[in-house]
Amino acid sequence: MQIKNLTCVECPMGCQIEAGVENGVAVYVKGNTCPRGKLYAENEVVRPLRVLTTSVKCVGGKMLPVKTDKPIPRDMMLSLMETINGVHPTLPVHTGDIVINDLYEGVNLIATKTELN
Amino acid sequence: MKHDIVIIGGGPAGLAAAVAAFDGGVKDVVILERGEELGGILNQCIHNGFGLTRFKESLSGPEYAERFIDKVRERGIKYYLETTVISLDKNKTVKAVNPELGFFTIEAKSIILAMGCRERSRGALNVAGTRPAGIYSAGTAQKYVNVKGYMPGKEVVILGSGDIGLIMARRMTLEGAKVHAVCEIMPYSSGLKRNIVQCLDDFGIPLYLNHTITKIEGTDRVTGVTISEVDAQKRPITGTERHFSCDTVLFSVGLIPENELTKSCGITLSPKTRGAVVSQTRETMERGIFACGNVLQVHDLVDFVSEEAEIAGRYSAQYVLNGEGVYDFLDTQAGDNISYVLPQKINKGVDGNVKLFFRVKNTFKNCTIRIKSGNEVILERKKKIAVPGEMETLILTADKVQNLSSPVTVELEV
């Protein structure tokens, strides 16, 4: 069994987590203080997941902050940035509106700000 | 014009203070905001992680701001944008200017200072070298990329590993820049551990601890920097120089509460926090003038800014409704290994618990934090780890506060 030491990124506490890995999956997780930490560690040893946040240029030039509505694989972030930067939404946009439907395997890109004009 | 409560600053502190003051029974509240929209610096903080304490979910900066902006709008709280406050006096007269009204004066019954902070600049550090284009504070670069939509450069070196520097290392990388190095003069990062992982480690960006930039090169545009390791006295060590070619240098070297107005009004400031001296109600030493958020002390999390602003808003409303309360002050002091304690005064005339905020001076493991009044220990807590980058808090319960007779000291023992 391989032991991996991780820092949880789910919240500012940054718990130091130890995960025991066998055949590519976590067989135990310790050091986490909440269930999200356990899930984080389990994903982290298989394929790290992150919520991607960025901003896109709207028609007219205004920038709109956006994020993925679920975490995506970390290794996909840079290639998905190219797709995202090719999109130029038209205002008005409200917080939570979908900017790109199904950006990656059912994960949408959504607006995180209301911009009316 | 006249208003009951004037709030200077429409960022997270001003917004939360306004809502709390309104809900505390004062309906005539007005926010004066320098920028073009409410929300302050949150508007450019498009990354997530805000609101975990308060809303139990991870929000981006604009989302967090919008929750409070909505509350301000629902209550019909008045606000002026693009409004710069020019002066403030102890009679609570505010002089301001904006494009709509020109120069105007507001007579207030109570004032809440919520101006936030600004970034330390290259000038504050005396970094040697030329003065070419391509040198930005991390927050300026953040505004360019996230709000204005253009990239300040392609090849980047960042000085300072505070959270804004770390966040910008990731942000620039996502937008196609190459971040060569993040240098930190201290032996530890002042940023959150999670940001070291998700902003640097995720992208293979090296962090050089005990390093600083010793030279910036370039005539018209930055062409490179030299970094050097520093000794225990923070002096560069000869022979440790390392050169990076780059076109951009970002400075993320700390925040300074923006207290020019506070100073010009003659309000007592603390040399340690560089913010006003306040009691637990966040009232400054001038009756009826309150301060909250990063103008008072630089916070790690916006959730705590909102919490502090609500205290200020609530007591500002009480001041307007009931007038001056009872003032019976005891000092708080930073003892061994503690850099500051806020509030600096405990007013025994105010009921309720008192939450003490403080920072430790260094990284300590397996330590004990103690609150003493005179020689008597009134609270003790063991900590596995305490770091300067994370604000600590301890609560003095109301009964303990009432029994205090000597100044309160917070100390850390290893």
Interface residues (C-beta under 8 A of the other chain):
Chain A: T7 C8 V9 E10 C11 P12 G14 P48 R50 V51 L52 T53 T54 S55 K57 G61 M63 P65 V66 K67 R74 M77 L78 M81 T95 T112 K113 T114
Chain B: N43 I46 H47 N48 G49 L52 S58 L59 S60 G61 P62 E63 E66 V145 N146 V147 K148 G149 R171 L174 E175 G176 L192 K193 R194 I196 V197 Q198 D202 D300 L301 E390
